[in-house]
């Protein structure tokens, strides 16, 4: 009797870095900077765990007193070792404070790649033009800064789950052969190489009227190439798949940051800052999907060609039947005449699911304002997001539904539940019907039960747009004349409120729009108050 679990992990790492730079100015107009950087790193880790059973008493709980390993269990462990090497050279040239050119070249090496692809070169270049230093704009006294810059580069990335080596996984014990069964976990690929990202960037920096208006505009495009994806193999190889470089992902977007100081004086100051960004991403080649399940669709883990990376899907809600129970399109593999109309797993998914949207916003940002009148200062910070979708909190257990206990807490949505035929509502009746799928009903699975399908249906997907006030603060700085009497250098009294309010869709039904989890309740940001006295001597 009894169970003993034990696990441990050790990790050792070291890194080294050497940087050499040279700067020289020629003829007062030419500035040259040259640098070389060398880096080396190694990480080793070892972990193992096991479960024991068969202790004669609770007092004899030392692992040596166990009778055996857990039934059908074996010790597990991992041992990893990775090495990284990098050598970078960069050159920067500026002429007369007006034009500049950057060039960087780097060679990276990693032991996690195939023997033929351990090293890879990457490079980047950029140019810039400081228009405010041009002679034809010197007379524009209202212009503090106006600069245009552009860059292009190729960066490398190491996929966290890749390895060029053959990995064999130890399985369960075979009582007949008296040996542990081993299976191929990962096949070797000596041609496995670095993931690459081509980055294009164009930016403008500006400042006018002695910083009355300033900001930055950025436009970018990133093309991910040679992304590591999985390729299905023939069963005769002994493995299901192998990692190859065949994935492509496109990212593009823009970023804007603006600062405004409309009032600047001895007694009055008012400042406003605003920032926003919009991103578009699309999977162009996701590789072959391996063992895709209905969970991948509803949890947002499915990577599909032509869709954003953070896409998720929902069941197509049809309505309530005569008993007040939910029904869905695609829940049956047969039509009304009893003929089979769904013959593959892909057809089952296409019939049951609909694209619900993105989990991440397409446009997000924030703004703040600062107002000062003599020694009194007020600050306010806001954030917003547009374009994402949110799934409402589950109404039912994922494992199914049963009649609630008298003392059980229930969602207020059940006040509007179905009670009798003719009720105009989309909230199902209270029922102890498990509504599970039998093997006779379905050959290709799409869900555990219809209650969980209701939780994850398109009926429960709403807009996640919001405007949130992050904080409000009011501070009073005590005058220095009064402070000198008490030998103080500074003192202030402030009152702060965090998360005072949020503007959101009524369809969220009280749920916080920034709740990360899908369908399960978490505690939203709480409103907080603080009163502070800061004193410096």
DRENPAPA-759479 format. One record per residue (C-alpha): residue number from 1; x negated, y, z negated. Coordinates in steps of 0.5 Angstrom, whole numbers. Example, Ala and Ser with C-alpha at 12.3 -4.5 7.8 and 13.67 -1.06 7.14 Angstrom:
<tibas>
   pos       x       y       z
     1     -25      -9     -16
     2     -27      -2     -14
</tibas>
This chain:
<tibas>
   pos       x       y       z
     1       0       0       0
     2      -2       7       1
     3      -5      11       6
     4     -12      15       6
     5     -14      20      12
     6     -21      22      13
     7     -24      27      18
     8     -30      31      19
     9     -33      36      24
    10     -40      39      24
    11     -42      44      29
    12     -49      47      31
    13     -51      53      35
    14     -56      57      37
    15     -57      63      42
    16     -63      68      44
    17     -63      74      48
    18     -69      78      51
    19     -67      85      55
    20     -72      90      58
    21     -70      96      61
    22     -74     102      65
    23     -72     109      66
    24     -75     114      70
    25     -73     121      73
    26     -76     124      79
    27     -76     131      82
    28     -71     133      77
    29     -65     130      81
    30     -67     122      82
    31     -65     118      76
    32     -67     111      76
    33     -66     105      71
    34     -68      98      72
    35     -66      92      67
    36     -67      85      66
    37     -64      80      61
    38     -65      73      59
    39     -61      69      55
    40     -60      62      53
    41     -55      58      48
    42     -54      51      46
    43     -48      48      42
    44     -48      41      39
    45     -42      38      35
    46     -40      32      32
    47     -33      30      29
    48     -30      23      27
    49     -23      21      23
    50     -20      15      21
    51     -14      12      17
    52     -14       6      12
    53      -9       3       8
    54      -8      -3       3
    55     -10       0      -4
    56      -9      -4     -10
    57      -6       2     -14
    58      -6       9     -14
    59     -12      10     -19
    60     -17       6     -14
    61     -16      11      -8
    62     -24      11      -6
    63     -24       9       1
    64     -28       3       0
    65     -22       0      -4
    66     -18       0       2
    67     -16      -7       5
    68     -17      -5      13
    69     -16       0      18
    70      -9       3      19
    71      -5      -3      23
    72      -7      -2      31
    73     -11       4      29
    74     -19       5      30
    75     -24      10      28
    76     -24      16      33
    77     -29      21      34
    78     -33      26      39
    79     -40      28      41
    80     -41      34      45
    81     -47      38      47
    82     -47      44      52
    83     -53      49      54
    84     -52      55      58
    85     -57      59      61
    86     -57      66      64
    87     -62      71      68
    88     -59      78      70
    89     -62      84      74
    90     -59      91      74
    91     -61      97      78
    92     -58     104      77
    93     -59     110      81
    94     -56     117      80
    95     -57     123      85
    96     -57     130      82
    97     -51     128      78
    98     -46     127      84
    99     -47     120      87
   100     -49     114      83
   101     -50     106      85
   102     -50     100      81
   103     -52      93      83
   104     -53      87      79
   105     -55      80      80
   106     -54      74      75
   107     -56      67      75
   108     -52      62      71
   109     -53      55      69
   110     -49      50      65
   111     -49      43      63
   112     -42      42      64
   113     -42      42      71
   114     -45      37      76
   115     -52      35      77
   116     -52      39      84
   117     -48      45      82
   118     -51      47      75
   119     -53      54      77
   120     -49      59      81
   121     -51      66      83
   122     -46      72      81
   123     -47      79      83
   124     -43      86      83
   125     -44      93      86
   126     -41      99      85
   127     -41     106      87
   128     -39     113      84
   129     -38     120      86
   130     -37     126      81
   131     -34     131      85
   132     -34     136      79
   133     -41     137      80
   134     -41     139      88
   135     -42     146      90
   136     -36     147      93
   137     -32     146      87
   138     -36     150      82
   139     -32     155      83
   140     -26     151      80
   141     -26     153      73
   142     -20     149      71
   143     -23     143      73
   144     -27     139      68
   145     -28     133      71
   146     -26     129      77
   147     -30     123      79
   148     -28     117      84
   149     -31     110      83
   150     -30     103      86
   151     -33      96      85
   152     -34      89      88
   153     -36      83      84
   154     -36      76      83
   155     -36      73      76
   156     -36      66      74
   157     -32      62      69
   158     -33      55      65
   159     -27      51      65
   160     -26      49      58
   161     -24      42      59
   162     -29      40      65
   163     -34      35      65
   164     -38      32      70
   165     -40      26      66
   166     -36      19      66
   167     -32      19      60
   168     -29      12      57
   169     -24      12      52
   170     -24       6      47
   171     -17       4      46
   172     -13      -1      41
   173     -15      -8      39
   174     -13     -14      43
   175     -12     -20      39
   176     -13     -25      44
   177     -19     -23      47
   178     -22     -20      40
   179     -24     -14      43
   180     -22      -7      44
   181     -19      -5      50
   182     -23       1      54
   183     -20       5      59
   184     -23      11      64
   185     -21      17      61
   186     -25      22      66
   187     -29      20      73
   188     -35      24      74
   189     -36      29      79
   190     -43      31      81
   191     -40      37      86
   192     -36      40      80
   193     -38      47      80
   194     -36      54      77
   195     -30      57      78
   196     -30      64      81
   197     -26      71      81
   198     -27      76      86
   199     -26      83      83
   200     -24      89      87
   201     -23      96      83
   202     -22     103      85
   203     -21     108      79
   204     -20     116      79
   205     -22     120      72
   206     -20     127      71
   207     -20     132      66
   208     -17     139      68
   209     -16     146      64
   210     -21     145      58
   211     -18     138      57
   212     -11     140      57
   213      -9     134      62
   214     -14     128      63
   215     -13     121      64
   216     -15     115      68
   217     -12     111      74
   218     -14     104      76
   219     -12     100      81
   220     -15      92      82
   221     -14      86      85
   222     -17      79      83
   223     -18      73      87
   224     -19      66      83
   225     -23      61      87
   226     -25      54      86
   227     -21      54      80
   228     -21      47      77
   229     -15      43      78
   230     -13      35      78
   231     -13      31      84
   232      -9      24      84
   233     -13      18      85
   234     -11      11      88
   235     -10       6      82
   236     -16       2      85
   237     -21       7      82
   238     -19       5      75
   239     -17      12      73
   240     -11      17      75
   241     -14      23      77
   242     -21      27      77
   243     -22      34      77
   244     -24      38      83
   245     -25      45      85
   246     -19      47      89
   247     -14      52      86
   248     -13      59      88
   249     -10      65      83
   250      -8      72      85
   251      -8      78      80
   252      -7      85      82
   253      -4      91      79
   254      -6      98      76
   255      -7     102      70
   256      -5     109      68
   257      -8     113      62
   258      -6     120      61
   259      -7     125      55
   260      -4     132      55
   261      -5     137      50
   262       0     143      51
   263      -1     147      45
   264      -7     148      42
   265      -8     154      37
   266     -11     156      30
   267      -4     154      26
   268      -1     149      32
   269      -3     143      35
   270       1     138      40
   271      -2     132      43
   272       1     127      47
   273      -2     120      50
   274       1     115      55
   275      -2     109      58
   276       2     103      62
   277       0      98      66
   278       3      93      71
   279       1      86      73
   280       3      81      79
   281       0      74      79
   282       2      69      83
   283      -1      61      84
   284      -3      60      91
   285      -6      53      90
   286      -4      49      83
   287      -7      43      86
   288      -3      36      85
   289       2      36      79
   290       0      30      74
   291       6      27      70
   292      11      33      70
   293      16      33      65
   294      22      36      64
   295      19      39      58
   296      14      43      62
   297      20      46      66
   298      23      49      59
   299      16      51      55
   300      13      55      61
   301       7      50      62
   302       9      48      69
   303       4      52      74
   304       8      52      81
   305       5      55      87
   306       9      62      89
   307      11      63      82
   308       7      67      76
   309       3      63      71
   310       8      65      66
   311      14      63      69
   312      19      58      65
   313      26      55      68
   314      33      54      65
   315      38      49      65
   316      44      51      69
   317      50      52      65
   318      57      50      68
   319      62      51      62
   320      65      48      57
   321      70      41      58
   322      77      40      55
   323      74      38      49
   324      69      44      48
   325      63      41      50
   326      58      44      54
   327      57      41      61
   328      51      43      66
   329      50      42      74
   330      45      36      76
   331      47      33      69
   332      49      27      73
   333      46      23      79
   334      52      21      82
   335      57      25      85
   336      65      25      84
   337      66      19      88
   338      61      15      84
   339      55      16      90
   340      48      16      88
   341      46      23      90
   342      39      24      86
   343      34      19      88
   344      27      22      86
   345      25      25      80
   346      23      32      84
   347      31      32      86
   348      33      31      79
   349      29      37      77
   350      31      41      83
   351      39      40      81
   352      38      41      74
   353      33      47      73
   354      34      54      75
   355      28      59      75
   356      29      64      69
   357      24      69      69
   358      17      71      66
   359      15      70      59
   360      10      76      60
   361      13      83      62
   362      11      86      69
   363      10      93      66
   364       8      95      59
   365       5     101      55
   366       5     105      50
   367       5     113      48
   368       4     117      42
   369       5     124      40
   370       1     128      34
   371       4     135      32
   372       0     139      27
   373       2     146      23
   374      -3     149      19
   375      -5     143      14
   376       2     139      16
   377       1     133      21
   378       6     128      24
   379       4     122      28
   380       9     117      32
   381       7     111      36
   382      11     107      41
   383      10     101      45
   384      15      99      51
   385      15      93      56
   386      20      91      62
   387      21      85      66
   388      20      79      62
   389      25      74      60
   390      27      71      53
   391      30      65      50
   392      35      66      45
   393      34      62      38
   394      36      55      38
   395      44      54      36
   396      43      46      35
   397      37      42      33
   398      33      39      39
   399      34      32      37
   400      42      33      37
   401      47      36      33
   402      52      33      27
   403      57      36      24
   404      54      42      19
   405      54      41      11
   406      59      46       7
   407      53      49       4
   408      49      49      11
   409      47      56      14
   410      50      57      21
   411      49      62      26
   412      54      68      26
   413      55      66      34
   414      59      60      31
   415      65      65      29
   416      66      65      37
   417      66      57      38
   418      71      53      42
   419      77      51      37
   420      82      49      42
   421      84      48      49
   422      85      55      53
   423      80      59      48
   424      75      64      53
   425      68      62      50
   426      62      59      52
   427      60      57      45
   428      61      50      44
   429      66      46      39
   430      63      43      32
   431      62      36      34
   432      58      30      32
   433      58      27      39
   434      50      26      40
   435      51      27      47
   436      45      23      49
   437      43      20      56
   438      43      13      57
   439      39       9      61
   440      46       7      65
   441      47      15      66
   442      40      17      68
   443      34      14      72
   444      30      20      72
   445      30      24      65
   446      31      31      65
   447      33      32      57
   448      34      28      51
   449      41      31      50
   450      46      36      52
   451      46      40      46
   452      38      41      47
   453      40      43      54
   454      45      48      52
   455      39      51      48
   456      35      52      54
   457      40      54      59
   458      41      60      63
   459      46      62      59
   460      41      63      53
   461      36      67      57
   462      36      75      56
   463      32      81      58
   464      26      82      53
   465      26      89      55
   466      25      94      49
   467      22     101      46
   468      19     100      39
   469      17     105      35
   470      11     102      32
   471       9     107      26
   472      11     114      24
   473       7     118      19
   474       7     125      15
   475       0     128      12
   476      -1     134       8
   477      -8     136       7
   478      -9     140       1
   479     -13     147       1
   480     -21     147       0
   481     -20     153      -4
   482     -16     149      -9
   483     -20     143      -9
   484     -26     147     -11
   485     -23     148     -17
   486     -23     140     -19
   487     -30     139     -15
   488     -27     135     -10
   489     -29     135      -2
   490     -23     133       1
   491     -16     130      -1
   492      -9     129       3
   493      -2     126       1
   494       1     122       6
   495       7     118       8
   496       8     112      13
   497      13     108      16
   498      11     102      20
   499      16      99      25
   500      22     104      23
   501      26     102      29
   502      27      98      36
   503      31      99      42
   504      33      93      45
   505      38      89      49
   506      45      87      45
   507      44      80      48
   508      38      79      44
   509      43      78      38
   510      38      80      33
   511      32      77      36
   512      26      80      36
   513      24      82      43
   514      17      80      42
   515      18      74      39
   516      13      69      42
   517      16      62      41
   518      21      60      46
   519      28      58      42
   520      25      58      35
   521      26      63      30
   522      20      67      27
   523      20      73      22
   524      20      79      26
   525      16      85      24
   526      18      88      18
   527      19      95      16
   528      14      98      11
   529      13     104       7
   530       7     107       4
   531       5     113       0
   532      -2     115      -1
   533      -7     119      -4
   534     -14     120      -1
   535     -19     123      -5
   536     -26     125      -3
   537     -32     127      -8
</tibas>
